[in-house]
Amino acid sequence: MGLRARLERRRAEEELEAGNAARADDNLARLRQEDPDAAAVLTASFTAARHNRRTQDQLVLQLQRYAALKHQAGRMDLYDRIFA
């Protein structure tokens, strides 16, 4: 695979990742309005996490905490909405 093809492939991957992050952020914004736990626990964004390792680590911990809360409450459907 030539340099041009690799660059085009990487650009396409970046666009896909950016779109997925934006979609998850949109889902998260709606969820924060519906679920007080989401509003309290999930403060980081997927878009920011793509560009900042510290934010990425923070988001992972927040997602783990939120998943535990929803699992305990029997409401994993709320957690799943983030990634729908």
Number of C-alpha atoms within 10 A of each C-alpha: 5 6 8 9 10 11 11 11 12 12 12 12 12 13 12 12 15 15 13 15 19 16 17 19 19 14 16 24 17 15 19 16 11 12 11 11 15 24 15 11 17 22 16 18 19 22 19 16 17 14 10 11 11 11 18 18 13 17 20 16 14 18 19 14 16 20 19 15 17 18 14 10 9 10 13 15 11 18 19 12 13 17 13 8
